[in-house]
Amino acid sequence: MYFVKTPFFLRWIYPGLTWRKPVKNTIFLTFDDGPIPVVTPFVLNVLSEYQAKATFFCIGDNVRKYPEIYKQVLDGGHSVGNHTFNHLKGWETADEAYIDNYDLCRQYVDSNMFRPPYGKIKKSQIAKLQQANPEVEIVMWDVLSGDFDADLKAEKCLRKTVNKTCSGSIVVFHDSLKAFPILEDVLPKALEFWKRKGYTFDAL
């Protein structure tokens, strides 16, 4: 189960995390789990077509394996964030192992932004991250597209995502093989819809 629109109680429990930005007529697109062949270049091409900038929360091991694709992200004027080296689930990982994995990713991804995989992170891990990097910004989201959900039809994914998005929303997509069947259909249509509504797209 997941929420398309992040409920207030989560923002209340974790007030120090970034859930959205108070910017009028701007949407902040984010892409998790890349970079990988085929999918990340597809995303970059679509973003370029709409003159959109976005933020890519990268898995360190993928950056290690595909440095040329990571370079394409940076060369496109997009921003990047840390998504751990091995896509660890915080709730199931010891704090020290989690911070070590974050630090390992920092060797490949030069950014103070961090997004916990699955959005699952303990308060103790937040505290340790802030100790390891006092400038860290933990970025969550306002809208979760659900492009990873194999049981979700692309049409429904598109409708729910665009309807829940508003000025300042941080929207999550995934540049992953799992999400690609839906992402390939939804992303261009969502950008076209938002563009017609007068939104611009900026990186965090």
Secondary structure, 3 states (H helix, E strand, C coil): CCCCECCHHHHHHCCCCECECCCCCEEEEEEECCCCCCHHHHHHHHHHHCCCCCEEEECHHHHHHCHHHHHHHHHCCCEEEECCCCCCCHHHCCHHHHHHHHHHHHCCCCCCEECCHHHCCCHHHHHHHHHHCCCCEEECCCEECCCCCCCCCHHHHHHHHHHHCCCCEEEEEECCCCCHHHHHHHHHHHHHHHHHCCCEECCC
